[in-house]
Structure formats: structure tokens, C-alpha cells
Amino acid sequence: MDTTRTVTLKGETVAYQVRRSAEASQIRIDSGMDGIRLVLPVDSTADPDAIMEEKAGWVLEKQARYARFREERPERRFEEGEEFPILGTGRHVEVQRISEPEVTEDAIRLPESRVESTSIREVLEEVYREEARSYFTQRADHFCEEMGASYDQIQIRNQKTRWGSYSQRTGTLSLNFRLLMAPPEVVDYVIVHELAHAEHPNHGRRFWRLVAGHVPRYEKLDDWLDENGHRLVFEDVPA
């Protein structure tokens, strides 16, 4: 169970969570959209505030960074006329008397009957997942041919903190459907990154050489995700 503490760092008050974990072998500080968390091994006698004070500069930098990200997160409203991006281009949601969803250059058209039986949110997520599976499969097959890589199946997921993963054991390429909101070159980078793990399980020099061979601008694209990933959200506006 997490406990909440506050500490003053360089004159600024910081609230943070403390978690004691049997799986933790060393002390670490995690930061993210949910705030700052200090993770301690269960038998640690370290003073939490002292640890935070020692890492004050880093903690304050992360706190400011994620505060900015929270302010920049788009407000998603699952209503007709709202804009949702696909491959970096905003498209307005339309509900029409059609039999199947349609994605055009400027719109995402949803069948009125399906919306009435469920909701715009549910139907829209179905569209995203279906479009993601189709597009990701197309790009993954393209890069498999280029890289001499392979996968057994693609899994479409919605993880909070990961855009993709690859399991050497099962050959499963997992990709976050929200990645479909990003520009095409960013999608390609994530797919190549994960397929490269079919040959190299770690992020060593040979891994990055393989990635660079197929996505030469990968560093800029990785930076783009780092600075813009928080905008690729599919969540209701908080009440």
C-alpha cells in the first residue's frame, strides 16, 4: 500500500507516494503523469525525505515536466463533431445512417444504429482498434521483409506507459492502439524498434544499429514520442 508524504525541496513543496515492494532490490524514484513515487525494498531503513532531498534537482525537474504534460493533454469528449487524430491528422466524429464505420481524410463516420445500442466511445474505440490492426499489420509485414524479421501474431492493446513490445518466446508483437494517433513515421519507428527485439533482446549497440538502418531519424522520432506521447490519449474528460 502506498503512503503519501510531502517534503520541501529547494523551497518547493512536493507530494509523493512511498511504496515498499518485495520485488524491489534497490531504491528507485518513479515519475509519471500520476506523480512521483519512491519505491523501497521492504527491509529498507532509509529515510524517504532524505532520499528525495538528495535527488531534489531531478525530482523538481520531473514534477514540472509532468505538470506541463497534464496541462497539455487534450480534452477528449465522445460527442459528434469532436476531433480525434488518426496518423497525425485530426478527423471529426460523425454519426450517420451507414452500415459500417468509415474513415475518410477528414472524418470518422460511425453507424447510427451501433452508437444508439452502445455509445460513441465504444464504437470509436472499435474503429481505432480495427484501423490499428490493419495499418500496423501492413507496416509490420513491410518491415519484416526489409529486416528479415518475423512475428507470429499482432496483439492490439491499450497500455498506459508502453507503445509496444515484442516477445521472443511467443513471437507476439504487441502495439498500443493509441499509437495510431501519431504521425506515420512515428508508427514506423515503434514497429521497427519492437521487431528489432526479435534479433536483439536488449538495447545494445547492435540493436540501435539495426533500428537506424531502417529508420535513420529514429532519435528524433523517439524524442517526438517523449515530448508528445501524453497527447495521444483516448480518455473521457474528467468530471
C-alpha positions, 0 to 999 in steps of 0.5 A: 500500500502506498503512503503519501508524504510531502517534503520541501525541496529547494523551497518547493513543496512536493507530494509523493507516494512511498511504496515498499515492494518485495520485488524491489532490490534497490531504491528507485524514484518513479515519475509519471503523469500520476506523480512521483513515487519512491519505491523501497525494498521492504527491509529498507531503513532509509529515510524517504525525505532524505532520499528525495532531498538528495535527488531534489534537482531531478525530482523538481525537474520531473514534477514540472515536466509532468505538470506541463504534460497534464496541462497539455493533454487534450480534452477528449469528449465522445460527442459528434463533431469532436476531433480525434487524430488518426496518423497525425491528422485530426478527423471529426466524429460523425454519426450517420445512417451507414452500415459500417464505420468509415474513415475518410481524410477528414472524418470518422463516420460511425453507424447510427444504429451501433452508437444508439445500442452502445455509445460513441466511445465504444464504437470509436474505440472499435474503429481505432482498434480495427484501423490499428490492426490493419495499418500496423499489420501492413507496416509490420509485414513491410518491415519484416521483409526489409529486416528479415524479421518475423512475428507470429501474431499482432496483439492490439492493446491499450497500455498506459506507459508502453507503445509496444513490445515484442516477445521472443518466446511467443513471437507476439508483437504487441502495439498500443492502439493509441499509437495510431494517433501519431504521425506515420513515421512515428508508427514506423519507428515503434514497429521497427524498434519492437521487431528489432527485439526479435534479433536483439533482446536488449538495447545494445549497440547492435540493436540501435544499429539495426533500428537506424538502418531502417529508420535513420531519424529514429532519435528524433522520432523517439524524442517526438514520442517523449515530448508528445506521447501524453497527447495521444490519449483516448480518455473521457474528460474528467468530471 
